[in-house]
Amino acid sequence: MKVLRRYIFVLISLCMTLFAWGENLHSIEADFEQFAVSEDGVPTRYEGHIIGKMPSKVKWDYKAPLQKEIYMNGNEVIIYEPRLEQVSHSRLKDKTDFLSILKSAKQHNDNTYRTKVDGIEYVLFVDKQKPERIEFVDSMGVKTTLKLKNVKLNGAINDKKFVFVAPQGVEIVELHSR
């Protein structure tokens, strides 16, 4: 349960950081590779697809090493793990305030954009006005790099893509608000 909570927080923080570099960003769609190295040096690699729409809709579609879908809409978080035939549903105590994050990101001399969310600094690398990579170290000492490819900005994304419908027969677990 503790790992799941940390995982959800990290994903939400990543989503907030994605939008922090540009005030005119309305939506994003990209393929991603996520590399995480634990404090003990154990590496993990994930890959998938992300779509996001302002102000607070995000869907992470993990393809490897295991399939997983994560939906975030306002303060609601849904995690669907087909292999476990399980859906986890929770609500965050506070809604994400994307506007303040947008305004707080500052470009640095090294052409990175940096923002701090709940004590964690996120470094965003931008190439030709498109986010290319995000790096951060979370509170558990896990160093994460999220590489984005095939990035599409400000395209039309149907709100239906952010609506999760549980497949018949899956277990639904309600988690306490965080």
FENFEN-V439955 format. One record per residue. PHI is phi in degrees with one decimal (999 if undefined). Layout:
# FENFEN-V439955
phi
PHI
PHI
This chain:
# FENFEN-V439955
phi
999
-63.5
-65.1
-62.0
-62.0
-63.4
-61.6
-63.2
-60.9
-61.8
-63.8
-63.3
-62.4
-61.1
-61.6
-62.0
-67.8
-54.3
-90.3
-74.6
-87.4
-145.6
-68.9
-94.5
-79.9
-111.1
-157.3
-145.3
-141.6
-162.0
-86.2
-140.5
-123.2
-117.4
-113.5
-126.7
-125.0
-68.7
-58.6
-85.2
87.8
-84.7
-87.7
-139.2
-126.8
-127.0
-147.0
174.7
-138.0
-128.1
-130.2
-146.1
-141.2
-64.1
-90.2
-156.2
-112.8
-143.3
-131.7
-100.8
-118.3
-79.3
-104.9
-147.4
-75.8
-128.9
-74.7
-159.4
-121.4
-126.3
-112.3
-128.2
-143.0
63.7
-102.6
-96.9
-128.1
-126.2
-119.9
-110.9
-118.0
-56.1
-62.7
-88.3
52.5
-139.4
-121.8
-106.0
-123.9
-149.9
-125.9
-84.3
-64.7
-118.2
-72.8
-74.9
-98.3
-65.5
-62.2
-67.3
-69.1
-55.1
-77.8
-89.0
-68.6
-124.3
-77.8
-103.8
-58.2
-87.0
64.7
-99.4
-112.8
-129.7
-146.8
-119.5
-127.5
48.1
82.6
-109.5
-89.8
-110.7
-113.1
-109.7
-103.2
-120.3
-127.8
54.3
66.4
-121.7
-65.0
-112.8
-159.3
-128.5
-128.7
-163.5
-119.7
-81.9
-66.5
-94.9
85.2
-83.4
-90.7
-121.8
-123.6
-113.6
-97.3
-108.0
-133.7
52.9
-74.2
-121.6
-108.9
59.2
-82.8
-74.7
-125.5
-69.5
-59.0
-61.9
-67.0
-100.6
-102.0
-99.7
-117.9
-67.2
-63.8
-61.9
89.2
-83.1
-80.4
-109.9
-110.1
-90.9
-100.3
-67.0
-61.2
-117.0
